[in-house]
Amino acid sequence: MKNTNNPSAFPIVGANTVRSEGMTLRDYFAAKAMQAMIGNPNIQGPDDSSKDFDLFSKRAYRYSDAMLKNREL
């Protein structure tokens, strides 16, 4: 499945083909955003509440979606 707005983060390019396996660019951006949020001492991290973890993951994907949108400009 080819998605030009959310391509594979690490496509495998061959002589005549491009295979898209693994994580998407959206997932990669979200992981980087999550890493920055968790590593920032000025941001209070989630406690053991699943609600807090959901908030952080949703926020990471919002950053990711904004980055994908701006790639189109």
Biopython code that builds the backbone (N, CA, C, O; Angstrom):
import numpy as np
from Bio.PDB.StructureBuilder import StructureBuilder

atoms = [
    (1, "MET", "N", (0.843, -1.185, 0.000)),
    (1, "MET", "CA", (0.000, 0.000, 0.000)),
    (1, "MET", "C", (0.882, 1.239, 0.000)),
    (1, "MET", "O", (1.721, 1.405, 0.885)),
    (2, "LYS", "N", (0.699, 2.100, -0.973)),
    (2, "LYS", "CA", (1.503, 3.313, -1.080)),
    (2, "LYS", "C", (0.701, 4.494, -0.567)),
    (2, "LYS", "O", (-0.441, 4.709, -0.975)),
    (3, "ASN", "N", (1.302, 5.251, 0.325)),
    (3, "ASN", "CA", (0.666, 6.439, 0.859)),
    (3, "ASN", "C", (1.664, 7.576, 0.738)),
    (3, "ASN", "O", (2.667, 7.595, 1.451)),
    (4, "THR", "N", (1.408, 8.513, -0.141)),
    (4, "THR", "CA", (2.376, 9.584, -0.376)),
    (4, "THR", "C", (2.433, 10.566, 0.772)),
    (4, "THR", "O", (3.459, 11.219, 0.963)),
    (5, "ASN", "N", (1.360, 10.693, 1.547)),
    (5, "ASN", "CA", (1.364, 11.604, 2.683)),
    (5, "ASN", "C", (1.996, 10.970, 3.921)),
    (5, "ASN", "O", (2.521, 11.687, 4.772)),
    (6, "ASN", "N", (1.957, 9.673, 4.036)),
    (6, "ASN", "CA", (2.512, 8.966, 5.184)),
    (6, "ASN", "C", (3.293, 7.747, 4.685)),
    (6, "ASN", "O", (2.870, 6.607, 4.881)),
    (7, "PRO", "N", (4.436, 7.998, 4.039)),
    (7, "PRO", "CA", (5.194, 6.888, 3.466)),
    (7, "PRO", "C", (5.916, 6.083, 4.533)),
    (7, "PRO", "O", (5.894, 6.427, 5.715)),
    (8, "SER", "N", (6.541, 5.030, 4.104)),
    (8, "SER", "CA", (7.378, 4.232, 4.993)),
    (8, "SER", "C", (8.537, 5.095, 5.478)),
    (8, "SER", "O", (9.101, 5.876, 4.711)),
    (9, "ALA", "N", (8.888, 4.953, 6.746)),
    (9, "ALA", "CA", (10.004, 5.725, 7.304)),
    (9, "ALA", "C", (11.339, 5.255, 6.743)),
    (9, "ALA", "O", (12.255, 6.057, 6.560)),
    (10, "PHE", "N", (11.452, 3.976, 6.472)),
    (10, "PHE", "CA", (12.706, 3.404, 5.995)),
    (10, "PHE", "C", (12.433, 2.435, 4.845)),
    (10, "PHE", "O", (12.547, 1.221, 5.015)),
    (11, "PRO", "N", (12.069, 2.975, 3.661)),
    (11, "PRO", "CA", (11.774, 2.091, 2.535)),
    (11, "PRO", "C", (13.026, 1.359, 2.065)),
    (11, "PRO", "O", (14.145, 1.852, 2.206)),
    (12, "ILE", "N", (12.813, 0.192, 1.515)),
    (12, "ILE", "CA", (13.900, -0.606, 0.954)),
    (12, "ILE", "C", (13.821, -0.439, -0.558)),
    (12, "ILE", "O", (12.863, -0.880, -1.192)),
    (13, "VAL", "N", (14.828, 0.197, -1.123)),
    (13, "VAL", "CA", (14.830, 0.495, -2.548)),
    (13, "VAL", "C", (15.687, -0.530, -3.268)),
    (13, "VAL", "O", (16.867, -0.702, -2.961)),
    (14, "GLY", "N", (15.074, -1.211, -4.234)),
    (14, "GLY", "CA", (15.788, -2.186, -5.055)),
    (14, "GLY", "C", (15.920, -1.673, -6.476)),
    (14, "GLY", "O", (15.582, -0.526, -6.770)),
    (15, "ALA", "N", (16.405, -2.513, -7.334)),
    (15, "ALA", "CA", (16.620, -2.129, -8.734)),
    (15, "ALA", "C", (15.323, -1.697, -9.408)),
    (15, "ALA", "O", (15.298, -0.692, -10.119)),
    (16, "ASN", "N", (14.247, -2.447, -9.192)),
    (16, "ASN", "CA", (12.978, -2.148, -9.868)),
    (16, "ASN", "C", (11.805, -1.985, -8.914)),
    (16, "ASN", "O", (10.670, -1.795, -9.353)),
    (17, "THR", "N", (12.064, -2.055, -7.629)),
    (17, "THR", "CA", (10.966, -2.001, -6.673)),
    (17, "THR", "C", (11.330, -1.166, -5.452)),
    (17, "THR", "O", (12.501, -0.943, -5.143)),
    (18, "VAL", "N", (10.297, -0.723, -4.784)),
    (18, "VAL", "CA", (10.441, -0.075, -3.481)),
    (18, "VAL", "C", (9.505, -0.803, -2.539)),
    (18, "VAL", "O", (8.291, -0.805, -2.742)),
    (19, "ARG", "N", (10.061, -1.421, -1.513)),
    (19, "ARG", "CA", (9.240, -2.126, -0.525)),
    (19, "ARG", "C", (9.058, -1.226, 0.686)),
    (19, "ARG", "O", (10.015, -0.636, 1.185)),
    (20, "SER", "N", (7.843, -1.130, 1.142)),
    (20, "SER", "CA", (7.534, -0.325, 2.323)),
    (20, "SER", "C", (7.181, -1.251, 3.464)),
    (20, "SER", "O", (6.054, -1.736, 3.565)),
    (21, "GLU", "N", (8.131, -1.485, 4.299)),
    (21, "GLU", "CA", (7.922, -2.372, 5.440)),
    (21, "GLU", "C", (8.231, -1.606, 6.722)),
    (21, "GLU", "O", (8.973, -0.623, 6.714)),
    (22, "GLY", "N", (7.662, -2.063, 7.795)),
    (22, "GLY", "CA", (7.971, -1.451, 9.081)),
    (22, "GLY", "C", (7.143, -0.215, 9.356)),
    (22, "GLY", "O", (6.032, -0.064, 8.848)),
    (23, "MET", "N", (7.698, 0.659, 10.163)),
    (23, "MET", "CA", (6.950, 1.824, 10.627)),
    (23, "MET", "C", (6.793, 2.872, 9.534)),
    (23, "MET", "O", (7.604, 2.986, 8.615)),
    (24, "THR", "N", (5.720, 3.628, 9.678)),
    (24, "THR", "CA", (5.471, 4.721, 8.747)),
    (24, "THR", "C", (6.203, 5.962, 9.232)),
    (24, "THR", "O", (6.707, 6.014, 10.354)),
    (25, "LEU", "N", (6.247, 6.948, 8.364)),
    (25, "LEU", "CA", (6.874, 8.208, 8.733)),
    (25, "LEU", "C", (6.113, 8.862, 9.897)),
    (25, "LEU", "O", (6.719, 9.508, 10.752)),
    (26, "ARG", "N", (4.806, 8.695, 9.925)),
    (26, "ARG", "CA", (4.000, 9.242, 11.029)),
    (26, "ARG", "C", (4.415, 8.605, 12.354)),
    (26, "ARG", "O", (4.564, 9.299, 13.360)),
    (27, "ASP", "N", (4.600, 7.291, 12.354)),
    (27, "ASP", "CA", (5.038, 6.605, 13.569)),
    (27, "ASP", "C", (6.433, 7.077, 13.999)),
    (27, "ASP", "O", (6.695, 7.276, 15.185)),
    (28, "TYR", "N", (7.312, 7.250, 13.023)),
    (28, "TYR", "CA", (8.680, 7.691, 13.319)),
    (28, "TYR", "C", (8.679, 9.086, 13.929)),
    (28, "TYR", "O", (9.354, 9.329, 14.929)),
    (29, "PHE", "N", (7.916, 10.011, 13.324)),
    (29, "PHE", "CA", (7.824, 11.361, 13.877)),
    (29, "PHE", "C", (7.231, 11.338, 15.284)),
    (29, "PHE", "O", (7.706, 12.051, 16.168)),
    (30, "ALA", "N", (6.203, 10.528, 15.495)),
    (30, "ALA", "CA", (5.574, 10.446, 16.816)),
    (30, "ALA", "C", (6.546, 9.897, 17.853)),
    (30, "ALA", "O", (6.570, 10.369, 18.990)),
    (31, "ALA", "N", (7.342, 8.912, 17.475)),
    (31, "ALA", "CA", (8.330, 8.355, 18.405)),
    (31, "ALA", "C", (9.362, 9.406, 18.788)),
    (31, "ALA", "O", (9.772, 9.485, 19.946)),
    (32, "LYS", "N", (9.780, 10.211, 17.822)),
    (32, "LYS", "CA", (10.747, 11.277, 18.111)),
    (32, "LYS", "C", (10.133, 12.340, 19.020)),
    (32, "LYS", "O", (10.792, 12.846, 19.929)),
    (33, "ALA", "N", (8.866, 12.674, 18.769)),
    (33, "ALA", "CA", (8.191, 13.657, 19.622)),
    (33, "ALA", "C", (8.035, 13.124, 21.039)),
    (33, "ALA", "O", (8.246, 13.852, 22.009)),
    (34, "MET", "N", (7.666, 11.849, 21.158)),
    (34, "MET", "CA", (7.519, 11.228, 22.479)),
    (34, "MET", "C", (8.856, 11.231, 23.220)),
    (34, "MET", "O", (8.908, 11.517, 24.416)),
    (35, "GLN", "N", (9.926, 10.913, 22.512)),
    (35, "GLN", "CA", (11.258, 10.899, 23.109)),
    (35, "GLN", "C", (11.607, 12.288, 23.645)),
    (35, "GLN", "O", (12.148, 12.410, 24.744)),
    (36, "ALA", "N", (11.302, 13.319, 22.884)),
    (36, "ALA", "CA", (11.595, 14.684, 23.324)),
    (36, "ALA", "C", (10.760, 15.067, 24.544)),
    (36, "ALA", "O", (11.258, 15.716, 25.463)),
    (37, "MET", "N", (9.498, 14.667, 24.552)),
    (37, "MET", "CA", (8.636, 14.998, 25.694)),
    (37, "MET", "C", (9.119, 14.295, 26.955)),
    (37, "MET", "O", (9.199, 14.911, 28.018)),
    (38, "ILE", "N", (9.435, 13.033, 26.846)),
    (38, "ILE", "CA", (9.870, 12.272, 28.020)),
    (38, "ILE", "C", (11.223, 12.755, 28.519)),
    (38, "ILE", "O", (11.473, 12.775, 29.725)),
    (39, "GLY", "N", (12.101, 13.147, 27.589)),
    (39, "GLY", "CA", (13.439, 13.577, 27.970)),
    (39, "GLY", "C", (13.534, 15.007, 28.460)),
    (39, "GLY", "O", (14.589, 15.424, 28.938)),
    (40, "ASN", "N", (12.451, 15.770, 28.351)),
    (40, "ASN", "CA", (12.473, 17.169, 28.773)),
    (40, "ASN", "C", (12.173, 17.264, 30.264)),
    (40, "ASN", "O", (11.079, 16.901, 30.696)),
    (41, "PRO", "N", (13.135, 17.751, 31.063)),
    (41, "PRO", "CA", (12.905, 17.834, 32.510)),
    (41, "PRO", "C", (11.851, 18.866, 32.896)),
    (41, "PRO", "O", (11.368, 18.854, 34.029)),
    (42, "ASN", "N", (11.482, 19.764, 31.974)),
    (42, "ASN", "CA", (10.478, 20.785, 32.276)),
    (42, "ASN", "C", (9.048, 20.313, 32.030)),
    (42, "ASN", "O", (8.092, 21.017, 32.353)),
    (43, "ILE", "N", (8.907, 19.132, 31.463)),
    (43, "ILE", "CA", (7.579, 18.574, 31.228)),
    (43, "ILE", "C", (7.362, 17.446, 32.230)),
    (43, "ILE", "O", (8.157, 16.511, 32.320)),
    (44, "GLN", "N", (6.284, 17.554, 32.968)),
    (44, "GLN", "CA", (5.984, 16.502, 33.932)),
    (44, "GLN", "C", (5.544, 15.265, 33.187)),
    (44, "GLN", "O", (4.592, 15.301, 32.407)),
    (45, "GLY", "N", (6.233, 14.179, 33.429)),
    (45, "GLY", "CA", (5.929, 12.925, 32.751)),
    (45, "GLY", "C", (4.675, 12.281, 33.288)),
    (45, "GLY", "O", (4.160, 12.673, 34.335)),
    (46, "PRO", "N", (4.185, 11.287, 32.565)),
    (46, "PRO", "CA", (2.979, 10.591, 33.017)),
    (46, "PRO", "C", (3.256, 9.768, 34.264)),
    (46, "PRO", "O", (4.345, 9.224, 34.444)),
    (47, "ASP", "N", (2.252, 9.690, 35.115)),
    (47, "ASP", "CA", (2.395, 8.797, 36.263)),
    (47, "ASP", "C", (1.910, 7.412, 35.835)),
    (47, "ASP", "O", (1.905, 7.115, 34.640)),
    (48, "ASP", "N", (1.520, 6.591, 36.738)),
    (48, "ASP", "CA", (1.109, 5.237, 36.376)),
    (48, "ASP", "C", (-0.313, 5.160, 35.823)),
    (48, "ASP", "O", (-0.801, 4.078, 35.497)),
    (49, "SER", "N", (-0.967, 6.306, 35.720)),
    (49, "SER", "CA", (-2.333, 6.326, 35.192)),
    (49, "SER", "C", (-2.318, 6.143, 33.678)),
    (49, "SER", "O", (-1.583, 6.836, 32.974)),
    (50, "SER", "N", (-3.117, 5.225, 33.183)),
    (50, "SER", "CA", (-3.173, 5.003, 31.736)),
    (50, "SER", "C", (-3.688, 6.244, 31.019)),
    (50, "SER", "O", (-3.373, 6.462, 29.849)),
    (51, "LYS", "N", (-4.483, 7.064, 31.716)),
    (51, "LYS", "CA", (-4.988, 8.298, 31.119)),
    (51, "LYS", "C", (-3.831, 9.237, 30.773)),
    (51, "LYS", "O", (-3.850, 9.880, 29.724)),
    (52, "ASP", "N", (-2.827, 9.320, 31.646)),
    (52, "ASP", "CA", (-1.675, 10.175, 31.375)),
    (52, "ASP", "C", (-0.873, 9.667, 30.185)),
    (52, "ASP", "O", (-0.421, 10.458, 29.358)),
    (53, "PHE", "N", (-0.694, 8.355, 30.094)),
    (53, "PHE", "CA", (0.042, 7.797, 28.962)),
    (53, "PHE", "C", (-0.716, 8.037, 27.661)),
    (53, "PHE", "O", (-0.099, 8.327, 26.636)),
    (54, "ASP", "N", (-2.032, 7.923, 27.686)),
    (54, "ASP", "CA", (-2.842, 8.200, 26.504)),
    (54, "ASP", "C", (-2.669, 9.652, 26.061)),
    (54, "ASP", "O", (-2.574, 9.929, 24.866)),
    (55, "LEU", "N", (-2.629, 10.581, 27.019)),
    (55, "LEU", "CA", (-2.460, 11.993, 26.701)),
    (55, "LEU", "C", (-1.114, 12.229, 26.014)),
    (55, "LEU", "O", (-1.050, 12.952, 25.020)),
    (56, "PHE", "N", (-0.047, 11.634, 26.529)),
    (56, "PHE", "CA", (1.274, 11.810, 25.930)),
    (56, "PHE", "C", (1.319, 11.211, 24.526)),
    (56, "PHE", "O", (1.872, 11.828, 23.615)),
    (57, "SER", "N", (0.752, 10.030, 24.337)),
    (57, "SER", "CA", (0.811, 9.415, 23.008)),
    (57, "SER", "C", (-0.037, 10.199, 22.014)),
    (57, "SER", "O", (0.366, 10.359, 20.862)),
    (58, "LYS", "N", (-1.188, 10.685, 22.427)),
    (58, "LYS", "CA", (-2.023, 11.492, 21.534)),
    (58, "LYS", "C", (-1.313, 12.784, 21.159)),
    (58, "LYS", "O", (-1.378, 13.218, 20.009)),
    (59, "ARG", "N", (-0.642, 13.394, 22.113)),
    (59, "ARG", "CA", (0.104, 14.615, 21.846)),
    (59, "ARG", "C", (1.239, 14.348, 20.853)),
    (59, "ARG", "O", (1.483, 15.156, 19.956)),
    (60, "ALA", "N", (1.923, 13.231, 21.010)),
    (60, "ALA", "CA", (3.022, 12.883, 20.103)),
    (60, "ALA", "C", (2.500, 12.724, 18.673)),
    (60, "ALA", "O", (3.154, 13.165, 17.727)),
    (61, "TYR", "N", (1.344, 12.107, 18.506)),
    (61, "TYR", "CA", (0.789, 11.936, 17.167)),
    (61, "TYR", "C", (0.260, 13.254, 16.605)),
    (61, "TYR", "O", (0.248, 13.434, 15.387)),
    (62, "ARG", "N", (-0.172, 14.168, 17.448)),
    (62, "ARG", "CA", (-0.572, 15.489, 16.950)),
    (62, "ARG", "C", (0.642, 16.221, 16.390)),
    (62, "ARG", "O", (0.549, 16.864, 15.344)),
    (63, "TYR", "N", (1.783, 16.130, 17.080)),
    (63, "TYR", "CA", (3.020, 16.720, 16.548)),
    (63, "TYR", "C", (3.361, 16.068, 15.206)),
    (63, "TYR", "O", (3.711, 16.750, 14.243)),
    (64, "SER", "N", (3.256, 14.760, 15.159)),
    (64, "SER", "CA", (3.574, 14.018, 13.947)),
    (64, "SER", "C", (2.664, 14.441, 12.794)),
    (64, "SER", "O", (3.142, 14.660, 11.681)),
    (65, "ASP", "N", (1.382, 14.555, 13.044)),
    (65, "ASP", "CA", (0.437, 14.958, 11.996)),
    (65, "ASP", "C", (0.757, 16.355, 11.480)),
    (65, "ASP", "O", (0.649, 16.613, 10.281)),
    (66, "ALA", "N", (1.148, 17.255, 12.372)),
    (66, "ALA", "CA", (1.529, 18.608, 11.951)),
    (66, "ALA", "C", (2.778, 18.572, 11.071)),
    (66, "ALA", "O", (2.870, 19.307, 10.088)),
    (67, "MET", "N", (3.726, 17.725, 11.421)),
    (67, "MET", "CA", (4.942, 17.611, 10.620)),
    (67, "MET", "C", (4.617, 17.058, 9.225)),
    (67, "MET", "O", (5.153, 17.546, 8.230)),
    (68, "LEU", "N", (3.758, 16.059, 9.147)),
    (68, "LEU", "CA", (3.373, 15.515, 7.846)),
    (68, "LEU", "C", (2.630, 16.555, 7.015)),
    (68, "LEU", "O", (2.842, 16.647, 5.806)),
    (69, "LYS", "N", (1.771, 17.330, 7.644)),
    (69, "LYS", "CA", (1.035, 18.375, 6.932)),
    (69, "LYS", "C", (2.000, 19.403, 6.356)),
    (69, "LYS", "O", (1.841, 19.839, 5.215)),
    (70, "ASN", "N", (2.988, 19.787, 7.134)),
    (70, "ASN", "CA", (3.924, 20.815, 6.675)),
    (70, "ASN", "C", (4.890, 20.303, 5.618)),
    (70, "ASN", "O", (5.505, 21.109, 4.921)),
    (71, "ARG", "N", (5.044, 19.009, 5.476)),
    (71, "ARG", "CA", (5.865, 18.459, 4.407)),
    (71, "ARG", "C", (5.228, 18.732, 3.043)),
    (71, "ARG", "O", (5.924, 18.771, 2.028)),
    (72, "GLU", "N", (3.926, 18.919, 3.018)),
    (72, "GLU", "CA", (3.200, 19.131, 1.771)),
    (72, "GLU", "C", (3.343, 20.561, 1.262)),
    (72, "GLU", "O", (3.080, 20.823, 0.088)),
    (73, "LEU", "N", (3.747, 21.476, 2.109)),
    (73, "LEU", "CA", (3.805, 22.902, 1.713)),
    (73, "LEU", "C", (4.958, 23.175, 0.774)),
    (73, "LEU", "O", (5.150, 24.313, 0.347)),
]
sb = StructureBuilder()
sb.init_structure("model")
sb.init_model(0)
sb.init_chain("A")
sb.init_seg("    ")
for serial, (resi, resn, name, xyz) in enumerate(atoms, 1):
    if name == "N":
        sb.init_residue(resn, " ", resi, " ")
    sb.init_atom(name, np.array(xyz, "f"), 0.0, 1.0, " ", f" {name:<3s}", serial, name[0])
structure = sb.get_structure()
